[in-house]
Amino acid sequence: MELSTERPVGMGVGSIPVSKVWDYMDRFGLPDWWEPILLQADASIVSSANKESSDGKESASKHKGPAIKSANNNVGGIGRSPVRPE
């Protein structure tokens, strides 16, 4: 049983539900003092993963080059020769 497969899927990485952590602890006979350790480790993983994904989105938008304008001033005009921006 792997706890990471219990994460909800959405806009980012979600936390493992506490009920699944309890199921995991019961299944492997872990004492109760493992609960905060598992939850803190999960919170750290979620924070790190969401930070990486948001950094990737920001850096991609920061590094966009200038758009090439077409003759009718629309970006990406089909069948028209590009016009250099002034």
N, C-alpha and C positions, 0 to 999 in steps of 0.2 A: 504494500500500500504506500503510495507516494502522496504526500500532502499537496505538492505543487499542482497536481492535476485538479484540485478542488477549487482553484482560484476562479472567481467570476471573470467573464470576458466582457470587455467594454472598451471605453476610450483609452484606458490605461491598464496597468497591472493592478488587480484588486487584492485585498487581504483574504487570507484563508478564513472561512467561517469558524468561529469558536467551537461550534458543535462538531465540526470535522476534526479539530485539534483534540477534543475530548474523546471522540471515537478512536483516533490514532493512539492516544495514551492508553485507553482501555485495551485495545487490541494487543499492544506490545507490553502491557503491564508496567507502564511508567508511573512513578509516584507523582503526586499532585504538584510538587515543587517544579516539575518540568513545564507546567503550563505557561508561567510568565516568560520562561526562557524561549520556548517555541514562539510565543506571540511577539516577543521583542525581536527575535531573529527575523520573523516574517515582516514586521514593520520596517526593519532595516532594508530588507530585500525589496519591498514595495517602494520605499522612498528612493532607493538607488535606481531601480529600474525606471520609475516614472521620471526621475531627473534626467537620466540618459536619453529617454525618448523625447522629452521636451527640449533638451539641448540639441538633439539632432534636427528637430523641426526648425528651431531658431537659426541654427547655423546654415541650414539649407536655404532659408529665406534671405539671410544676410549676404549670401554669395551669388545671388542671381545677377547675371550680366544685363546690360542694357537691352531693351527690346528693340527689334528691328521693325520699323514702321513701313507699311505698304504705301502705295501711291495715294490711296484714299484715307490715309491716316488711321486705318484699322490695323491692329497687331495681328500678324499671321494671315494676311489676305491671301486667298488661294488664287493662283494663276496670275498674280501681279508681281512685277519686279520690286524688290525691296528698295526703300529709300533710306539713305543714311540719316540718322538723327543729327540735327544741327547743334 
